[in-house]
């Protein structure tokens, strides 16, 4: 199968590869197709399709993108006693 990209699509794909979010170009294309497939096969939001947090992460459209989430350590709050 041959897929032809318009100029904007080619530019966006090139930017994704240059930033290192995906490499090589085939990987970025695969991820895009997988995301499209995931959104097309599901008519309901992901959070309504799961019963627990583990399933939510397993069915997330961001699964496999190696995104690292961080948050600051909770330092608590001052209260007057």
C-alpha positions, 0 to 999 in steps of 0.5 A: 500500500502506498500512502501519499501525504500532503505538504502539511502532513509531511511537515508534521511527520517530519517535526515529530521525527526531528523532536525525537518523539518517534524514530524513524518515520515508519515508527511515527506513521505506525503510531499515527495509524494505531491512534486513528484505529483506536479512536475509530473503533471506539465510539465511547470515551475510554474512561467509560469502557473500563472498570478499573484504573489498570484497564484505563492505562491499558486502553489509553491512546497514549499507551506505548508513547513512552510519556513520563509523568512527574509531579512535585512531592507533596509538601503538605500545607501549614495549618493553624492549631 
